[in-house]
Amino acid sequence: MPTRKKPLKSAQRKPAAGAGPWDAALSPRRAGEKRYWLVKSEPDTFSFDALLSLPGQTTSWDGVRNFVARNFMRVGMRKGDRVFFYHSSTNPQAIVGICEVAKEAHPDSTAFDAKHHGYDPRSDPADPTWFMVDLHAIERLPRPVTLAEIKRTPALAAMAMLRIGRLSVTPVAPAEWDTIIALSRTTTA
């Protein structure tokens, strides 16, 4: 009987020709390539101001329990990548700040803590299921860029956060990054 190779996990596969625009976030990088991301948090749970108040303005982005978001962190995010910080479930929802990946994916210890809301009894420390990255605050945007503004900006129509809105971690295309930075520097929303 022929031996079957174990199939690659979806996060390890190369994107197929004609794959979706977000598949590029998990593809091999060119030398020196920087990628861009967006992370979401409810400000009453953890806000950008809370991040700015931490020692070193750095935190672990823990508690993510969605496999797609986990793969973006585990396979896609690299030290030095830039990250938008988005306040969700508030009025208005908006991108409020910029972070940088300070430490690449490492096991999410909250998955092993029975007292933590992110506890996963099936996650094994010897073979972790869940990962986190460390984020360092860089700066507050000159002006928040609201979800309503993002939705009405044609250059942002294909933005991953609009297409897969429930994810707490999504890729941002370089042109989208530039558009949001430009919007944040305008005086009106």
Order of alpha helices (4+ residues) and beta strands (2+ residues): beta-alpha-beta-alpha-beta-beta-beta-alpha-alpha-beta-alpha
